[in-house]
Amino acid sequence: MFQGPDTLSRMIVDIPSSADFQAAGINQIYLAWQIAMQALLDLERAIEYGADDDAETKTIYWKRSQPALANAYSLIQQGMELALKGRIAAVSPLLLIGNPGDWPGRAATSEVSFGEFRTLDAADLVKVHDSIAAPRFDENFKVFWEGVRRERNKIMHSATSKTFDPADVVHAILTAVEVLFSEKPWSLWLLEMEKEGRLAALGFNDDVQNDVMWQVEAALKHLSSADGRRYFGFDAKRRAYICPHCYYAANRDWQEDWPHLAQLTTKARGATQLSCTVCKTVTEVLRTPCDESDCKGNVIAEGICLTCSRKSTSTTRMRER
């Protein structure tokens, strides 16, 4: 009697779901981000504590950071590959199984774990996806994917001649997320994953909001104005303010300087809605001068001036969009 797909899926066991691939993929992307941010923030903090800030020192620093940045770039490719497999698996995980000639010998006579099968080559994933799923990827993504995939292969064979700049890694991560993990903004992915990280399991999660704010600020420094708008909705050419939601969600026991990552939603004179690049909260603000004579700020909310972070007698309430 003919055995259909349901029977086959019982003969091949431990079949991962689309969600399994997606979760594994975003974890690889997040790990790549952590590596890049560690390199960026280590340099910033070293300079803050007195390290030389000259071009030669930075050149040496980034040269010695190449193994870590190359590893991060490889993780981006792996994360994208897993996400592509997840999209194919949403149609059927069995489509991922490659040439029957490569199947385990006992596959015809006994249960075999999905992990023992050779799956589609990375070079074929976009073609297979576009043959069975909609929408198809556009040409820009295909070119980007091929470039990352080929560079990763060179890295794995120690043949790459590319010098990795942290901006390359940050840009590649954000491009991958924009296409393959677009169900939420990257900053919200970061907040979620930092809150669920290994240190959070030990109770060390007071600094999550602080850390994500500094990471987003560091990334924006290495993006063009156009890419800042594209990936974070942040316009470097416009005035920015402290987000009151992030401020009160953060650990304020040690931090005094606050990233200005929230911007008024319109350029209209007297605009009163402030949108945060990090948490995406929209705040109704008061447009009134700061109480401090040495501050020229005039955007106030939740008891603080959103320019200098000092207390204000004027208050408004936040609301989440």
C-alpha positions in Angstrom: 0.0 0.0 0.0 1.2 3.5 -0.8 2.6 5.3 2.3 1.9 9.0 2.2 3.7 12.0 3.9 2.2 11.2 7.3 3.7 7.8 7.3 7.0 9.1 6.1 7.1 11.7 8.9 6.7 8.9 11.4 9.7 7.1 9.9 11.8 10.2 10.0 11.9 11.3 13.6 13.0 14.4 15.5 11.8 16.6 12.7 12.3 20.3 13.6 9.5 22.8 13.1 9.7 26.1 11.3 9.7 27.8 14.7 12.7 25.7 15.8 14.8 26.9 12.8 13.7 30.5 13.4 14.6 30.5 17.1 18.0 28.9 16.3 18.6 31.5 13.6 17.8 34.6 15.7 20.1 33.2 18.4 23.0 33.0 16.0 22.3 36.6 14.8 22.2 37.8 18.5 25.5 36.1 19.2 27.0 37.9 16.2 25.6 41.1 17.6 27.1 40.5 21.0 30.6 39.9 19.5 30.4 43.2 17.5 29.1 45.2 20.4 31.7 43.8 22.7 34.4 45.0 20.3 32.8 48.5 19.9 32.1 49.1 23.5 35.4 47.8 24.8 37.2 50.4 22.6 34.9 53.2 23.7 35.3 52.4 27.4 39.1 52.0 27.1 39.3 55.5 25.6 37.0 56.8 28.3 39.4 55.4 30.9 42.5 56.9 29.3 43.6 54.7 26.4 45.1 56.5 23.4 42.5 57.8 21.0 44.8 58.1 17.9 44.3 56.5 14.5 47.3 54.1 14.9 46.1 52.7 18.2 42.6 52.1 16.7 44.1 50.4 13.6 46.0 48.0 15.8 42.9 47.4 17.9 40.8 46.5 15.0 43.5 44.3 13.4 43.6 42.3 16.6 39.8 42.1 16.6 39.6 40.4 13.2 39.2 36.8 14.5 36.3 37.9 16.6 34.6 40.0 13.9 35.2 37.2 11.3 33.5 34.8 13.7 30.6 37.2 14.0 30.2 37.4 10.2 30.2 33.6 10.0 27.4 33.5 12.6 25.3 35.9 10.5 25.5 33.5 7.6 24.5 30.6 9.9 21.6 32.5 11.3 20.3 33.4 7.9 20.7 29.8 6.7 18.6 28.6 9.6 16.0 31.3 8.9 15.8 30.2 5.3 15.4 26.6 6.3 12.6 27.7 8.7 10.7 29.3 5.9 11.0 26.2 3.7 10.1 24.0 6.7 6.9 26.0 7.1 5.8 24.4 3.8 7.3 21.0 4.8 10.5 20.1 6.7 10.9 17.2 4.4 11.7 19.6 1.5 15.0 20.2 3.3 16.2 16.7 2.9 18.6 16.4 0.0 19.6 13.8 -2.6 18.2 10.3 -1.7 21.6 9.0 -2.6 23.0 10.7 0.5 20.4 9.3 2.9 21.4 7.1 5.7 21.5 3.4 4.6 19.0 2.2 7.2 16.4 5.0 6.3 14.4 2.5 4.3 14.1 -0.1 7.1 14.0 1.8 10.4 13.4 5.2 12.1 16.1 7.7 11.5 16.5 11.1 13.1 16.1 14.1 10.8 19.6 15.3 12.0 21.2 12.3 10.3 20.1 13.4 6.9 22.1 15.8 4.8 20.0 18.8 4.1 20.0 21.2 1.2 23.2 23.1 0.5 23.1 26.7 1.5 23.6 27.7 -2.1 20.2 26.2 -3.0 18.1 27.6 -0.2 16.9 30.8 -1.8 16.1 29.0 -5.1 14.1 26.4 -3.2 12.3 29.0 -1.1 11.3 31.1 -4.1 10.0 27.9 -5.8 7.6 27.1 -3.0 6.9 30.1 -0.9 5.7 33.7 -1.3 6.7 36.4 -1.4 9.9 35.6 -3.3 13.1 37.4 -2.2 14.0 40.5 -4.2 17.3 40.8 -6.1 18.9 43.0 -3.4 18.5 40.3 -0.8 19.8 37.6 -3.2 23.0 39.6 -3.9 23.4 40.2 -0.1 22.9 36.6 0.8 25.3 35.3 -1.8 28.0 37.8 -0.7 27.7 36.8 3.0 27.6 33.1 2.1 30.7 33.3 -0.1 32.6 35.3 2.5 31.7 32.9 5.2 33.1 30.0 3.0 36.3 31.9 2.7 36.5 32.4 6.4 35.9 28.7 7.1 38.8 27.9 4.7 41.1 30.6 6.1 41.2 32.2 2.7 39.4 35.5 3.3 41.3 38.7 2.4 38.6 40.9 3.8 39.3 43.2 6.7 36.1 43.3 8.8 35.0 46.6 10.1 32.5 46.6 12.9 30.2 48.7 10.6 30.2 45.7 8.2 29.1 43.3 10.9 26.4 45.7 12.2 25.1 46.5 8.8 24.9 42.8 7.8 23.1 41.9 11.0 20.5 44.6 10.5 20.0 43.7 6.8 19.4 40.1 7.7 17.0 41.0 10.5 15.1 43.4 8.2 14.3 40.5 5.8 14.3 37.3 7.8 13.3 38.3 11.3 11.0 41.3 10.6 8.2 40.4 12.9 9.6 42.9 15.4 12.1 45.8 15.4 15.7 44.7 16.2 15.7 46.8 19.4 12.8 44.9 20.7 14.5 41.6 19.8 17.5 42.8 21.9 15.4 43.8 24.9 13.7 40.4 24.8 16.8 38.4 24.4 18.8 40.3 27.0 16.0 39.8 29.5 16.0 36.0 28.8 19.8 35.7 28.7 22.0 33.5 30.9 22.8 36.3 33.4 19.1 37.0 33.8 18.7 33.4 35.0 21.0 34.3 37.9 18.9 37.4 38.7 21.3 39.9 37.0 18.8 41.7 34.8 18.7 45.2 36.3 20.8 46.7 33.5 19.0 45.3 30.5 17.5 48.6 29.4 20.8 50.4 30.0 22.8 47.8 27.9 20.4 47.9 25.0 20.4 51.7 24.9 24.2 51.8 24.8 24.2 49.1 22.1 21.8 50.9 19.8 23.7 54.2 20.3 27.0 52.4 19.5 25.4 50.9 16.3 24.1 54.3 15.2 27.6 55.7 15.4 28.7 53.2 12.8 25.7 53.6 10.4 25.1 56.3 7.8 22.2 58.7 8.4 20.2 56.8 5.7 20.8 53.4 7.4 20.0 54.9 10.8 16.6 55.9 9.5 16.2 52.6 7.6 17.0 50.2 10.4 16.1 52.1 13.5 13.8 54.9 12.4 16.4 57.4 13.8 17.2 60.6 12.0 20.7 61.7 12.9 20.0 65.1 11.5 17.2 65.9 14.0 17.4 66.7 17.7 17.0 63.7 20.0 15.9 63.3 23.6 16.0 60.9 26.5 13.2 58.4 26.4 11.4 58.6 29.8 10.2 55.0 29.5 13.8 53.7 29.0 15.0 56.1 31.7 12.6 54.7 34.3 13.0 51.1 33.2 16.8 51.3 33.4 19.1 51.0 36.4 19.7 54.5 37.6 21.9 53.6 40.6 25.1 54.1 38.6 24.3 55.8 35.3 24.3 59.6 35.0 24.7 60.1 31.2 21.8 59.0 29.1 21.6 58.3 25.4 19.3 60.6 23.5 17.4 58.1 21.3 13.9 59.4 21.2 12.6 61.9 18.6 9.5 64.0 18.1 7.2 62.2 15.7 6.8 65.3 13.4 8.9 68.4 12.6 5.9 70.6 13.3 6.6 73.5 15.7 5.3 72.5 19.2 5.0 68.8 18.4 4.1 66.9 21.5 4.6 63.2 20.7 8.0 61.6 21.3 8.8 58.2 19.8 11.7 56.0 21.2 14.1 54.3 18.8 14.7 51.6 21.4 11.5 50.7 23.2 9.1 52.1 20.6 7.0 53.8 23.3 5.2 57.0 22.3 5.2 59.6 25.0 3.0 62.7 25.2 5.3 65.5 26.3 5.0 69.1 27.5 6.8 71.8 25.5 7.8 74.0 28.3 11.3 75.3 29.4 13.4 73.2 31.7 13.5 74.4 35.3 17.3 74.5 35.2 18.7 77.9 34.0 21.7 76.2 32.3 19.5 73.9 30.2 17.9 75.0 27.0 15.6 72.0 26.8 11.9 72.4 26.4 10.6 68.8 26.2 9.4 67.5 29.5 7.7 64.2 30.6 7.3 62.0 33.6 8.9 64.5 35.9 12.2 65.0 34.1 13.6 67.2 31.4 14.3 65.0 28.4 17.4 67.0 27.5 19.3 67.1 30.7 17.5 64.4 32.7 17.1 66.6 35.8 13.8 66.8 37.7 11.1 69.1 36.5 7.9 70.3 38.1 5.9 69.6 34.9 4.7 66.1 34.2 2.9 64.1 31.6 2.1 60.4 31.1 3.5 57.9 28.7 1.4 55.7 26.5 2.5 52.7 24.5 1.6 52.5 20.8 
